[in-house]
Amino acid sequence: MGGCTAVNCTNSRRKGIRLFRFPKDETRRKIWLQNCRRDKWVPTNSSGLCEIHFEESQFEQHRQGGIKKLKSNAIPTLFNVPNPPRLLETKRKSLYKTITDCSGQVGSENAIDTSQNESILSRHKIILGSNDVTTVATNSAINIACLKETLSTYSIEKELEKTRAELKRIQDENDNMKTFIQEMSKIEEEKRLTQLEIECLKKEVQKSNELLHKFLNDDQISALSTPTRQWANDTIYADKEATSI
């Protein structure tokens, strides 16, 4: 297997590009041949296509060592021919669009005639030259780095949102605690003033009792303290004696 058998492709293993033989399964072999768009050509057992003609979804992902291995049911769809085959519908379609926006526009010095390949340039962002093939915006390292950066940014934003919510909750609790402390301080101050007022009243009552005891006995003071004011006989006699004197 010397080089790639696709039309307008000169890639070979000498250029460091991997080649894959046509499958032995007749059904898949016919699909490969049909997508190549080579009329009246029959592949041999050594015929093969290079990795450029396969979408990223046709390779096994996350393999150890980073070596790309073609899936057992892989179909080539990327060719520099008029009326190229349709791309395979994959779940990574929307992800590809997002990542290519991050990857930017990459040019090629050996761009082919864009009039024939306008659909390929717009749909696949792949530029094929007569002597070289340049893959644009499909470099797996760029895609993975961009995806990781996007996921990392999203994760950081979520953490910041949680942190802001937690800070607001703590601030609200702090404000409520300040209000509670202020109210408790007011209550303590009112309690202190009330206690002082009670002490003052007790002293006044004590002074009043001392003054009353200077000219009244306990029975008289007790009688004055009750609404009925009934006097004891001893008190009446004592009062009469005091009056007669």
PyMOL commands that set and color helices and strands:
alter all, ss='L'
color gray80, all
select helices_A, chain A and resi 13-15+26-36+51-53+56-58+64-66+93-103+118-124+140-213+218-225+233-244
alter helices_A, ss='H'
color red, helices_A
select strands_A, chain A and resi 19-21+48-50+126-128+133-135
alter strands_A, ss='S'
color yellow, strands_A
deselect
rebuild
show_as cartoon
